[in-house]
């Protein structure tokens, strides 16, 4: 696998501290507090095109997305 530069500096810069927040549940997904960041993704295919939709789901899964 080839590494892709994201234009990030090699030495981490100091960023502002995260403020404390309370954790809530959105369905089965924890949001806020010490919960990890959650990102929702969608397919862009016609759902009637089952093969293309399954391909996009496989690509999302391979990139690290989890089905919750």
N, CA, C and O of each residue as an XYZ file, in Angstrom:
272
protein
N       0.846     -1.173      0.000
C       0.000      0.000      0.000
C       0.893      1.239      0.000
O       1.862      1.299      0.757
N       0.585      2.211     -0.826
C       1.371      3.431     -0.941
C       0.851      4.482      0.027
O      -0.353      4.724      0.109
N       1.766      5.104      0.758
C       1.379      6.169      1.684
C       1.056      7.427      0.893
O       1.736      7.752     -0.080
N       0.025      8.126      1.314
C      -0.389      9.358      0.661
C      -0.183     10.502      1.641
O      -0.672     10.453      2.770
N       0.534     11.524      1.217
C       0.769     12.686      2.068
C      -0.522     13.486      2.199
O      -1.170     13.811      1.205
N      -0.880     13.793      3.424
C      -2.091     14.577      3.674
C      -1.771     16.033      3.938
O      -2.652     16.813      4.299
N      -0.498     16.405      3.756
C      -0.099     17.787      3.949
C       0.011     18.173      5.413
O       0.030     19.360      5.739
N       0.083     17.198      6.293
C       0.190     17.465      7.723
C       1.655     17.707      8.078
O       2.539     17.087      7.488
N       1.924     18.595      9.028
C       3.311     18.821      9.443
C       3.862     17.567     10.119
O       3.118     16.824     10.760
N       5.157     17.338      9.976
C       5.756     16.142     10.560
C       5.826     16.237     12.078
O       5.769     15.211     12.756
N       5.948     17.429     12.621
C       5.971     17.617     14.066
C       4.590     18.125     14.472
O       4.139     19.150     13.959
N       3.909     17.425     15.386
C       2.565     17.871     15.758
C       2.595     19.279     16.354
O       3.459     19.597     17.171
N       1.668     20.097     15.950
C       1.560     21.439     16.503
C       0.639     21.389     17.716
O      -0.240     20.531     17.793
N       0.834     22.295     18.657
C      -0.008     22.323     19.849
C      -1.360     22.902     19.466
O      -1.450     23.983     18.884
N      -2.406     22.163     19.803
C      -3.752     22.641     19.532
C      -4.461     22.885     20.856
O      -4.004     22.438     21.909
N      -5.551     23.577     20.796
C      -6.308     23.898     22.008
C      -6.796     22.619     22.673
O      -7.109     21.635     22.003
N      -6.855     22.647     23.994
C      -7.348     21.495     24.724
C      -8.832     21.318     24.455
O      -9.574     22.286     24.291
N      -9.248     20.052     24.414
C     -10.671     19.773     24.243
C     -11.396     20.102     25.537
O     -10.907     19.798     26.625
N     -12.543     20.713     25.419
C     -13.320     20.995     26.619
C     -14.079     19.736     27.020
O     -14.402     18.899     26.177
N     -14.356     19.612     28.292
C     -15.094     18.466     28.801
C     -16.545     18.566     28.340
O     -17.136     19.645     28.371
N     -17.107     17.465     27.922
C     -18.519     17.426     27.565
C     -19.113     16.139     28.118
O     -18.388     15.192     28.423
N     -20.406     16.112     28.244
C     -21.020     14.885     28.744
C     -21.305     13.959     27.577
O     -21.506     14.402     26.447
N     -21.319     12.691     27.863
C     -21.537     11.694     26.826
C     -23.020     11.358     26.744
O     -23.676     11.156     27.765
N     -23.549     11.300     25.509
C     -24.922     10.883     25.284
C     -24.922      9.739     24.285
O     -23.921      9.502     23.609
N     -26.021      9.041     24.191
C     -26.162      7.961     23.228
C     -27.100      8.415     22.113
O     -28.186      8.929     22.380
N     -26.690      8.227     20.892
C     -27.534      8.471     19.727
C     -27.763      7.089     19.120
O     -26.930      6.584     18.368
N     -28.877      6.499     19.451
C     -29.098      5.094     19.101
C     -28.119      4.262     19.896
O     -28.117      4.313     21.126
N     -27.288      3.497     19.214
C     -26.285      2.673     19.890
C     -24.889      3.285     19.824
O     -23.908      2.623     20.163
N     -24.789      4.546     19.389
C     -23.496      5.205     19.202
C     -23.285      6.250     20.300
O     -24.117      7.136     20.495
N     -22.155      6.135     21.018
C     -21.809      7.112     22.049
C     -21.231      8.362     21.391
O     -20.387      8.270     20.500
N     -21.694      9.538     21.838
C     -21.231     10.818     21.299
C     -20.855     11.715     22.466
O     -21.589     11.789     23.452
N     -19.717     12.399     22.365
C     -19.275     13.310     23.410
C     -18.479     12.595     24.483
O     -18.221     11.395     24.386
N     -18.095     13.337     25.502
C     -17.297     12.763     26.577
C     -15.988     12.207     26.038
O     -15.300     12.869     25.261
N     -15.645     10.992     26.448
C     -14.418     10.343     25.977
C     -14.676      9.400     24.806
O     -13.795      8.623     24.438
N     -15.867      9.456     24.216
C     -16.201      8.569     23.096
C     -15.354      8.940     21.876
O     -15.037     10.113     21.679
N     -14.988      7.955     21.061
C     -14.246      8.279     19.841
C     -15.132      9.057     18.864
O     -16.359      8.989     18.937
N     -14.502      9.790     17.959
C     -15.239     10.561     16.958
C     -15.956      9.593     16.021
O     -15.368      8.607     15.576
N     -17.216      9.870     15.721
C     -18.004      9.043     14.807
C     -18.299      9.838     13.547
O     -18.601     11.030     13.608
N     -18.210      9.165     12.399
C     -18.494      9.797     11.116
C     -19.492      8.913     10.389
O     -19.296      7.702     10.285
N     -20.559      9.516      9.888
C     -21.545      8.749      9.132
C     -21.189      8.823      7.659
O     -20.779      9.873      7.164
N     -21.345      7.702      6.959
C     -21.067      7.688      5.533
C     -22.268      7.105      4.789
O     -23.111      6.422      5.370
N     -22.320      7.390      3.506
C     -23.429      6.916      2.675
C     -22.887      6.464      1.325
O     -21.799      6.865      0.912
N     -23.649      5.638      0.657
C     -23.295      5.264     -0.711
C     -23.888      6.300     -1.663
O     -24.818      7.024     -1.310
N     -23.339      6.357     -2.865
C     -23.817      7.320     -3.857
C     -24.440      6.629     -5.061
O     -24.744      7.271     -6.066
N     -24.629      5.319     -4.954
C     -25.193      4.554     -6.065
C     -26.709      4.475     -5.944
O     -27.281      4.751     -4.889
N     -27.338      4.098     -7.033
C     -28.768      3.790     -6.967
C     -28.899      2.490     -6.190
O     -28.192      1.524     -6.477
N     -29.787      2.454     -5.219
C     -29.926      1.240     -4.422
C     -30.445      0.070     -5.250
O     -30.306     -1.084     -4.846
N     -31.035      0.353     -6.390
C     -31.474     -0.728     -7.282
C     -30.287     -1.397     -7.966
O     -30.408     -2.517     -8.463
N     -29.127     -0.713     -7.996
C     -27.895     -1.299     -8.551
C     -27.167     -1.995     -7.406
O     -26.237     -1.450     -6.812
N     -27.615     -3.210     -7.116
C     -27.138     -3.944     -5.947
C     -25.625     -4.159     -5.995
O     -24.946     -3.977     -4.985
N     -25.097     -4.540     -7.143
C     -23.666     -4.809     -7.263
C     -22.815     -3.589     -6.936
O     -21.840     -3.690     -6.190
N     -23.183     -2.431     -7.495
C     -22.416     -1.205     -7.255
C     -22.540     -0.763     -5.802
O     -21.573     -0.286     -5.209
N     -23.728     -0.921     -5.232
C     -23.934     -0.536     -3.835
C     -23.106     -1.419     -2.914
O     -22.460     -0.919     -1.993
N     -23.118     -2.724     -3.151
C     -22.301     -3.636     -2.351
C     -20.814     -3.338     -2.511
O     -20.052     -3.463     -1.552
N     -20.393     -2.943     -3.715
C     -18.995     -2.579     -3.945
C     -18.615     -1.371     -3.099
O     -17.549     -1.360     -2.483
N     -19.469     -0.359     -3.062
C     -19.160      0.823     -2.257
C     -19.140      0.484     -0.767
O     -18.304      0.998     -0.024
N     -20.053     -0.375     -0.332
C     -20.052     -0.796      1.076
C     -18.751     -1.519      1.404
O     -18.166     -1.293      2.463
N     -18.291     -2.392      0.499
C     -17.027     -3.109      0.708
C     -15.861     -2.132      0.776
O     -14.958     -2.310      1.594
N     -15.863     -1.099     -0.071
C     -14.791     -0.102     -0.051
C     -14.807      0.700      1.247
O     -13.749      0.993      1.805
N     -15.986      1.055      1.730
C     -16.085      1.773      3.008
C     -15.560      0.902      4.141
O     -14.824      1.376      5.006
N     -15.940     -0.372      4.134
C     -15.481     -1.300      5.158
C     -13.961     -1.456      5.113
O     -13.298     -1.471      6.150
N     -13.416     -1.572      3.897
C     -11.959     -1.731      3.742
C     -11.217     -0.485      4.211
O     -10.060     -0.580      4.620
N     -11.858      0.682      4.159
C     -11.190      1.915      4.593
C     -11.318      2.131      6.106
O     -10.800      3.109      6.645
N     -12.010      1.212      6.781
C     -12.079      1.297      8.236
C     -13.442      1.649      8.797
O     -13.609      1.675     10.017
N     -14.417      1.918      7.951
C     -15.760      2.218      8.447
C     -16.363      0.963      9.046
O     -16.166     -0.141      8.537
N     -17.099      1.142     10.130
C     -17.768      0.029     10.786
C     -19.260      0.202     10.680
O     -19.771      1.317     10.780
N     -19.958     -0.890     10.480
C     -21.411     -0.856     10.441
C     -21.918     -0.968     11.868
O     -21.606     -1.921     12.582
N     -22.709      0.024     12.271
C     -23.248      0.033     13.639
C     -24.749     -0.039     13.569
O     -25.415     -0.044     14.604
